[in-house]
Amino acid sequence: MRGLSTVASFVVFLAAFTVVMFSIFYFYGLLREATQKGVAAIYSSITYDTAANISMSGGACGVGGGPYLYYVVTDSGGGLLYNGTSPPPCPPGRPGLYLYRAVRRDGGVSTAVVSIGGVWLSAASNASVVVLNDYRRTFALALNVTIYNPTGGYAVVTNITASLGAPQINCSGPPAYNQPVVVPPGGSKTVQLGAAVCAASYDFVLGGRPASVVANISARYKNLTLYTSSQPVATAYTAQPTRGNFTAGGGRCLVGYMPEGAVYYVLLSGSTPILNGTPQWQSPGYAVVPCPNSGGLFRYRVVSSSGSVVEVPVAVGRILAWAESNITVAYVNSINQTIRFDLYLRFTNPNTGFTPFNATYSLVYNNSLLSCSPTNGSLNNIVLQPGDTRAVYADTVACTVLGKFNVTNVGVKIDAVYTGGGYSQTLYSGVVGVASYAAAPNWVVVRVVWGSGAAAGTPGYGVAQFVYRRGLVSLLWTPAAAPPPPVCPATRVYLDTSLAPLLSASWRLVGNYNVTTLSMKIYPGWPEDYTVATLAPTTAPQQVSLVKAASYGSAQYSVYLGGLLQFNESLSFNNPVSLPAPLRWVTKASGPYWVTANASVAALCSYPLLNLTATPMSKLYSQTFSCGTTTYVEGFGGYCSFFGFDTTPPWLILKASNRLSAAYISDRVGNPVPSLYTEGNNGWGAGFINVTQWVGPVSAGSSFSIQYYLQAALSGTDYLQVNFFIDVNGDGRPDQEVIYYYSVNGRTPAALAYNFYGYAIPTTSILLTNFQNTQTTWLTLTIPQVYSSGKIVGFAVATYSPNGNTKVYWDNIKLCVLPNNIAVYTRGYSYTQVYIDPNTGNPAPSLATEVDAYGASGNPQTDWGAAIAVYKLAQPVPALGTTVSVWGLYQKDANDLSNNVAYVSVGVDANGDGQVDKEYILYRSDTGGGPGAIVSAFFKDAAGNPVYVCTVDTTGACAATDPRFVVVNLGAMTSGNSYTWSYTLNDQGAVVAIALAATDGSYYGEGYSGDVWVYWDNLQLQYSACPLPAGWSVLGAYAWQSYNYLLASGSVAVYRGLVAGGLTYVSNFTGVGAYAVFDSSLTPIFGVSISGSGFSALCGSSAVSLGSLPSAAWVELRPLSGLGDIIVRDQYGNILARYGCPYTAAPQYIGYKTTNTLKIYNITALG
C-alpha cells in the first residue's frame, strides 16, 4: 500500500502540472493572438486614427494623449523600426519622415509624424547697433534663435550652437543649447542661447569701418547636422573723433574742447596704447591726463561721458628756434650811453602734433664793451600747434656802453626742453647771433655801431628813424640837432596790494615812461568790481584823463577815475580828474581780454600809462553732494533660537526617573515629526537642554515658548512642567531653579537640578494660570519673562505623575532674547513687562509691551502703568526727511476698562551732544472707558521717573505744554486690530533712539486680568545719509551727504582744506548757519551767516548785517592778501551785497558751521 500510494501521488502531481502548463500556453496564445490582431489593426485600420503631438524626453519620443497599450514606429518606406508596449525611441539620425502610431485603451489609434531635417533657423540679438570707443571696447549681445519647421511633421532638434564674430572683433559664447526642441508642423519656436561677450581691437576702435557682427549658427539632431548659416545680428561702429585742443603746464597735460565731463583717456603710440585710465580731474572744457614719458609722436583720445571722442596729436621732437629784436643796428657815440631793445624768441614746430616745452635764454656779448640787463630769462608752458611759428616777447633789454669800439654784436643762447611724465628731452639748443656756432642761424640779433660825429641834444634823447622789414626791425641812431621832446609829468600808480593774488602788476619801460600792466583774474561770466589802484601825481596840481588806446577780446568793462567814467567798450575818453584819484575797474567777461590806456594831460602831452588785462579763472575744485535713500528694517527676528528635535545634539539629554517612565525622540508624532515624547509613570520623564552648550547663557529675562500635545488632559496630581536653571551669581553654574508648571490639584512639581547637574539648588515654583489643558491637539505654552535676574544656563521639559501616568509630546522650542540695544522701563501691576514674543508678529516674532495699571484711583496721573522699550540706533540718522514707521497689533483683556494708549516715541538729539533733546510722540488711543496717559520715554523728572507728558481724554485728545514734546494723534485703536504708526520728521539734529510704549491709565487686575498688549513689528526708518566726500572733515555732530545736499545739523562744523591756487570759493546753501574761511583752530576769519533770507557779514568776532536778500543764490568768499572779500550774488551772478574784511590770521579751511540746520548744495573753487 505504501508503494502504490507513492506512485498514485506522483500521477496526480503530473496530471495537475499538465493542466497548469496547458492553461499557461492557452492564455499566452490568446494574448499573443490579441496582440497580433492589435498590430494588424494598427497596420490596416484608419477608422479610429486621431492626430497627436510629439514630445521628447531623453531618448524617447512621447505621443501626446494616451494612455496607450501599444506603439508602432515605421519609416517613410513602411519599414518597421519599433513595436512594443513602452514609449518608443526617437527616430535614428537619418533625414526623413517617421510615423508614430499608438493604440489607446478605447481601441482607437493616435498618429504623429516626426520629421528629421527640413528646418531653417533665424538668429537675432537684443541690440541691432553697438557704438564703441576707447572706453567701451567690450559689449554683450544676448542671442536668440528661432527654428522654423515648414514640413508636415514634428521637427525635433537636440542641439543648437552659435558663435559670433566680426573683423577685429572677437567674441566668446553664447553657450550651446543642449535641450531637445520639438517644433510643430508649419510652426516655429524661439530659444534663448544666452549672451556672447565681444571685444574690439584698438585698430577697430581707432576709426575702423562699421562691421557686421555675424552669428554662425548650427542645428543638429543627434550626430546629424540639420542646418548651418551665417547671419548678421548687429552692426558695430565707432564714434568719429573730433579734433581737440592741447595745452600743458606744470608737468600736466590737458586735452581740450571736451563737450562734457571726461570718463576715460588713452595715449597711443601708433595704434599701441601706452597709457590709459580715468582723467585726474577736469577744468572747464579740459581733461587733465598724464603727459608722454618718452619722445615720439603720440595721440591722445579722450572719451566724454556721452561717448563722444576727442583726439589730439602730440609730438615730443626737435623744434626750430631763433631770436630777434625790434632793432637790428644801434648807433652809439658815447661811453655810458644806453640802448634798449625788445627781445623776442621765435619758435617753429615742424612736427605733426602739438609740442609743449619750456625755454630758457641768455645773452651772449662782449662784457668788456657792454653791460646788459637782464642777461637771461625763461619762458614756460609754451605749446605750439603742428607747423606753427610763434614769436614770444621775452623782455626789454638795456645795454650800457663801457668802452669805445667799431662794431660789437649781441647774440642769444636758447634751450628748449620738454618735461613731463617724469621724462625730459632737449628739443633745441643753440646760439643765435654768433657766427662760430654752426648749429644756429648765422645772423646777429643786435649790432651796435660806433657812429661818427659828436652827440647832439639832451643826453638820453636822440632822433629815431624806424625802418620795418619782415621779421626784423632796424633802428638807426645818428647824431642830430633836433630839440628835446616836451617833458610830461609822470603819473604814479599805487597798486592795492590787498587784492593779491587776484590782482597783480608788472611794469615795462616804453621810451621814458613806465607802463603799468594790471592783471586781474575774473570769474568767467560774472560781474567783477574792484578799486585796483590809486593814481597820484609827481608834481601837483595835476589833472589827467584816461584815453583808451587799444583793446583785444570781447568783454564788458568800465574804468572809473575818481568816480568819473573814463572809458568803456564803447566810450574812448572823458573829462580829466584831479589826482590823486582811485582807479575802479568794473568788468564782465567769459574770455581773456586786454585794454590799454594813455594818460592825457590837457594841452601838453599824452603818454602810455596802463594795460588792463583780464584772465578768466579756471575751475580747480567742484563738489556737489548726493545720496540715495536707505530703508532700515528691524523685524525682531534675529533674536530667537529654535530647536525642533529633528537632531539629537550632545547638549540634549533625555532621562526618566524609573523604568516605567520614558523620554525619547518620536518619529510618529510631531508638528511636524519628529518630536520629544516624555512619559511620567509614578515618576517623571524629561528632556534637558544645556543652554550654555546650545547658544551660550542667555538673559533670564528672555521669553520662552514650546508646543505641547497631551495624550490625555491632565488630572489630579499630574504635572506638565518646564524647569529653568538660572545662574544668578555669574559663575556659570545654576544656583536657582525656576519651575513653571500646570497641575489640576498638585502644587509640588518635581525639582530636577540634582538629576542633571548633580546637586540640588533652591527652587521657585510658578503655576501657569493661563494654561490650556486640552488633549490631542498641538498647543503653545509661552513664558514672556523667565526670571527677573541672572542667566539661563539650561532648562528641562518634563511630565511628572507621582501616582499615575501622564504622556506629552513636545516640539518647536523658541528661546528669544531682548537685544542689547533695547533698554526697558516698566511700571505697573504684575506681568507688566517687555519681551520678544516668538509666536506673534507680522510675521512672528515681535516685540511685546504688556502693561497693567499701577493704581486704581481713576486718576491716570498717579495710576498709570507703562511698558516701554527704547531701541537705540547703531548710528544716528538725520532728523530731516527721515520717515519712521512701525506695525503694531493691539490686544486687551476682556476685563480692561479701555483707558489705554500705544505710542512710538522718536528721540531727537537736536544740539549734537548725543542726548535726546526733543521727543516726537506718535500715539493711538483706546480711551472710551476713561482717560489714558502718555509718559516720556526719554526724559526723567527730579525723582528719576518718566516725565508725565499729558492725559489723553476720552475723545483721544492730548494737550502737551512742554516744548520738548511734539505729540501727534494718529487716531483711535480697537482691540484685535493692527495699525501702522508712521511719521516724517522735519527737524534739526539726528534721530538717536526710538521707543515703543504701551500705557494703561488706571485700574489693575489680578494675573492677566485687565492686561494690555501691543505687539510691535517691522520697525522701519527710511532716510538719506551717506559719508562726506573725500577730503572733508567734521567737528561736532552731525553731518552727512543727504539727498542732493550736504546736511549739517545739530552743532557741527564741516570743512575742507583750501585748494592750492584757489582765489575764490562759491557756494549755494540754505538754512541757518555760517559759511566761512577758518583758521587752523576752526575760528571764522571771515564769511557770512545766514538765517532764511537774512545775511550778515562775519569779520573776526563781529557781524555786520547785509539785510534781507531773498533773491540770493550764491555766496563767494575770496581769501586775498589780508583782505577777505565777501560777495553775495543772485542766480545770474549779479552782486547783491558785498563786504571787505581785513584780517591777519592765516586762512586754513573753507567750510560751514551751524547750531541749527544747513543744506549745502555745492561749492566750487576757482583760481
RAFEN-V941243 format. One record per helix or strand of 2 or more residues. SS is the DSSP state (H for helix, E for strand). FROM is the first residue (numbers start at 0). TO is the last residue. If there is no record, write none. Layout:
# RAFEN-V941243
SS_FROM_TO, SS_FROM_TO
This chain:
# RAFEN-V941243
H_1_43, E_48_50, E_53_56, E_59_62, E_67_74, E_79_83, E_95_103, E_108_115, E_118_124, E_128_131, E_137_148, E_153_156, E_158_165, E_168_171, E_180_182, E_187_199, H_201_204, E_210_220, E_223_237, E_241_242, E_244_248, E_251_255, E_261_268, E_271_276, E_281_282, E_285_288, E_295_303, E_308_315, E_319_324, E_328_331, E_337_347, E_353_363, E_369_372, E_375_383, E_388_400, E_406_419, E_422_431, E_445_449, E_462_468, E_471_477, E_490_494, H_496_498, E_502_509, E_512_521, E_527_536, E_542_551, E_555_560, E_563_567, E_576_577, E_580_587, E_592_600, E_604_615, E_618_623, E_629_633, E_639_642, E_651_655, E_661_665, E_674_688, H_690_693, E_697_698, E_702_709, E_717_726, E_735_741, H_752_756, E_762_766, E_777_782, E_790_815, E_821_826, E_832_840, E_843_850, H_859_862, E_864_891, E_899_908, E_917_925, E_931_939, E_945_951, E_964_971, E_976_999, E_1011_1022, E_1031_1041, E_1044_1056, E_1063_1077, E_1083_1090, E_1093_1098, E_1101_1107, E_1113_1118, E_1122_1128, E_1134_1141, E_1148_1153, E_1156_1165
